[in-house]
Amino acid sequence: MAGYADSFFGYFAGKEDILFPDSDARARATIAAISDRDPTEGPVDVLLRALDTIAESDADMGSPMASVRMRLFHTVPAVRGKALQDQLAAQREIARELHVVFPDELDRVTAAALAGALTGAVSGALDALMGEEGTAGADADHLRARVRQATELALRPWRH
């Protein structure tokens, strides 16, 4: 049995990584949307399109695992640390890409603020939705719509 555990955990940097297998994929999808933007799209349009694309392809949002992950986030400091570390890393990558792609519109600070508004809105909305309503059996379309609504609200100041 020890050999199995050694092999299993060999795929993950730490036990907490098991809970967040797709966090890099979401960040990469957002960065790809920024890089591949249509010239008529502004930063907010690109971020909302990325959010929609991720929401359509990510079946995890309403899953029982998402509910477990949120409970562990609130009760296990190592899980919370891992989640916040991943979120900050993604936020920094998104901010860098926004600044590179929109240099005339966003300096480093405004790009970081915009990326922070995106990640904060998504994580804040999910925390509120999962904390109050729970996700076990929750309608994934409802969760996506509420996350989208929160994100639009947070990004509104950057709309032109």
Residue pairs with C-beta under 8 A, 6 or more apart in sequence:
9 15
12 18
14 78
14 82
15 78
16 78
16 79
16 81
16 82
17 82
19 65
19 68
19 69
19 72
19 79
19 82
19 83
20 69
20 82
20 83
20 86
22 58
22 60
23 86
23 87
23 90
24 86
24 90
26 54
26 58
26 90
27 89
27 90
27 93
27 94
29 50
29 53
29 54
29 57
30 47
30 50
30 51
30 54
30 90
30 94
30 118
31 93
31 94
31 97
32 50
33 46
33 47
33 49
33 50
33 53
34 43
34 46
34 47
34 50
34 94
34 97
34 98
34 101
35 97
35 101
37 45
37 46
37 101
41 49
42 102
42 105
42 158
42 159
42 160
43 98
43 102
43 105
43 106
43 111
43 114
43 158
44 114
44 155
44 158
44 159
46 101
47 114
47 118
47 151
47 155
48 148
48 151
48 152
48 155
51 118
51 122
51 147
51 148
51 151
52 148
55 61
55 144
55 147
55 148
59 140
60 66
61 126
61 135
61 140
61 143
61 144
61 147
62 135
62 138
62 139
62 140
62 143
63 135
64 135
64 136
66 126
66 130
66 135
67 130
67 134
67 135
67 136
69 79
69 83
70 126
70 127
70 130
70 131
70 135
72 79
73 79
73 80
73 83
74 80
74 131
87 119
87 123
90 119
91 112
91 115
91 116
91 118
91 119
92 112
92 115
94 115
94 118
94 119
95 108
95 111
95 112
95 114
95 115
95 116
96 111
98 106
98 111
98 114
98 115
99 106
99 107
99 108
99 111
102 111
106 114
114 155
114 158
117 154
117 155
117 157
117 158
118 151
118 154
118 155
120 154
121 147
121 150
121 151
121 153
121 154
121 155
122 147
122 150
122 151
124 150
125 146
125 147
125 149
125 150
125 151
126 143
126 147
129 135
129 138
129 143
129 146
129 147
135 143
